[in-house]
Amino acid sequence: MNNLLATLPSRAAQLKQLKWVETGAALAALQTGGKIATRFVRRNPAVAVAAVAGAGLLYLAARHHRKKREAEEAADTKTRRVRARRAPKQPATR
């Protein structure tokens, strides 16, 4: 028991150091990736524009498909799904 209490602070310090190293590695990877992406966009602007446009089209298609699937998801032919909306804020009554 005494040994456990003696090693607990050192183990906590090791875990904290590991978290700092992981965070630093993630920041370095993010910085390097950002530099590479910037360089690629500068050299190939048409490809970058096409990629952004393609991503937008994929998003719109997925959104359309999701809405269509939700509309057809009714339990039987007489029911329809009703979207929940927030009620308008009421003024405080005294």
Helices and strands as residue ranges (DSSP letters): H 2-43, H 45-71
